[in-house]
Amino acid sequence: MKKILMVDDDPDIIEYLTTLFEDNGFITFAAHNVKEAMETAKREIPDLITLDLEMPEEWGPRFYRKLSQEKNLKNIPVIVISGLSGSGQAIGKAIACLQKPFDRDELLKIVKETLR
């Protein structure tokens, strides 16, 4: 089974994504900040990461830069899910950038296409 790491400081978004992904057969891990996200990514080596850009302490792009420097993690596809408009440029290598509130079917389609 494919593993998805969700990085978002909003517990409602985490809960929503967890339900969405687990109902569709994925294993999920949640991180509420960059430090937690990095620890979880190193431990679990997820197949895909959903990433919020605006979080307390550190921003999503900084997490992405750290991720990119890790040999085992740098090729993990990342989907940005953010409340910021025009956030698509924040992480150039993201496979998709969805704005909150996002379309669950669109997100699921991207995830399934990426992980098949």
C-alpha positions as CSV (number, residue, x, y, z in Angstrom):
1,M,0.0,0.0,0.0
2,K,1.2,3.5,-0.8
3,K,2.0,5.9,2.0
4,I,1.0,9.6,2.0
5,L,2.5,12.2,4.4
6,M,0.2,15.2,5.0
7,V,1.9,18.3,6.3
8,D,-0.6,21.0,7.5
9,D,-1.1,22.9,10.7
10,D,-4.9,22.8,10.4
11,P,-6.3,19.7,12.2
12,D,-9.5,19.9,10.2
13,I,-7.6,19.6,6.9
14,I,-5.5,16.7,8.3
15,E,-8.7,14.9,9.4
16,Y,-10.4,15.5,6.0
17,L,-7.4,14.3,4.0
18,T,-6.8,11.3,6.3
19,T,-10.4,10.2,5.7
20,L,-10.2,10.9,2.0
21,F,-6.9,9.0,1.5
22,E,-7.6,6.1,3.9
23,D,-11.1,5.5,2.3
24,N,-9.2,5.1,-1.0
25,G,-6.7,2.6,0.3
26,F,-3.7,4.7,1.2
27,I,-1.8,4.6,4.5
28,T,-1.5,8.1,6.0
29,F,0.8,10.0,8.3
30,A,0.2,13.5,9.6
31,A,2.6,16.3,10.6
32,H,1.6,19.6,11.9
33,N,4.9,21.4,11.4
34,V,8.1,21.2,9.5
35,K,10.1,19.5,12.2
36,E,7.5,16.8,12.6
37,A,7.2,16.4,8.9
38,M,11.0,15.9,8.4
39,E,11.1,13.3,11.2
40,T,8.1,11.4,9.8
41,A,9.5,11.6,6.2
42,K,12.8,10.2,7.3
43,R,11.2,7.4,9.3
44,E,8.4,6.4,6.9
45,I,9.8,7.4,3.4
46,P,6.3,8.2,2.0
47,D,5.3,7.8,-1.6
48,L,3.8,11.2,-1.8
49,I,3.5,14.4,0.4
50,T,0.8,17.0,0.6
51,L,2.2,20.2,1.8
52,D,0.7,23.4,3.2
53,L,2.8,26.5,2.7
54,E,1.7,28.6,5.6
55,M,2.5,27.1,9.0
56,P,3.7,28.4,12.3
57,E,7.5,28.3,12.9
58,E,8.5,27.5,9.4
59,W,7.1,27.7,5.9
60,G,6.4,24.8,3.6
61,P,9.0,25.9,1.0
62,R,11.7,25.6,3.7
63,F,10.6,22.1,4.4
64,Y,10.7,21.4,0.7
65,R,14.3,22.7,0.5
66,K,15.3,20.4,3.4
67,L,13.6,17.5,1.8
68,S,15.4,18.1,-1.5
69,Q,18.8,17.8,0.3
70,E,18.0,14.3,1.6
71,K,19.1,11.5,-0.8
72,N,16.2,9.1,0.2
73,L,13.6,11.8,0.1
74,K,14.4,14.2,-2.7
75,N,12.4,12.4,-5.4
76,I,9.1,12.1,-3.4
77,P,6.3,13.9,-5.3
78,V,4.8,16.9,-3.5
79,I,1.3,18.3,-3.9
80,V,1.0,21.8,-2.5
81,I,-2.4,22.5,-0.8
82,S,-2.5,26.1,0.3
83,G,-4.8,29.0,1.2
84,L,-2.5,31.4,-0.5
85,S,-3.4,32.5,-3.9
86,G,-0.7,32.3,-6.6
87,S,1.2,29.8,-4.4
88,G,2.0,27.6,-7.4
89,Q,5.4,29.3,-7.9
90,A,6.5,28.8,-4.3
91,I,7.6,25.2,-5.0
92,G,8.6,24.9,-8.6
93,K,8.9,21.1,-8.6
94,A,5.5,20.4,-7.0
95,I,3.5,18.0,-9.2
96,A,0.4,20.1,-8.5
97,C,-0.8,23.1,-6.6
98,L,-4.3,23.2,-5.2
99,Q,-5.9,26.2,-3.5
100,K,-8.0,25.7,-0.4
101,P,-10.9,25.0,-0.5
102,F,-9.8,22.3,-3.0
103,D,-11.8,19.8,-5.0
104,R,-11.5,16.4,-3.4
105,D,-12.1,14.6,-6.7
106,E,-9.4,16.6,-8.4
107,L,-6.9,15.9,-5.6
108,L,-7.7,12.2,-5.6
109,K,-7.2,12.0,-9.3
110,I,-3.8,13.6,-9.1
111,V,-2.8,11.3,-6.2
112,K,-3.9,8.2,-8.0
113,E,-2.2,9.2,-11.3
114,T,1.0,9.9,-9.5
115,L,1.1,6.7,-7.4
116,R,-0.1,4.1,-9.9
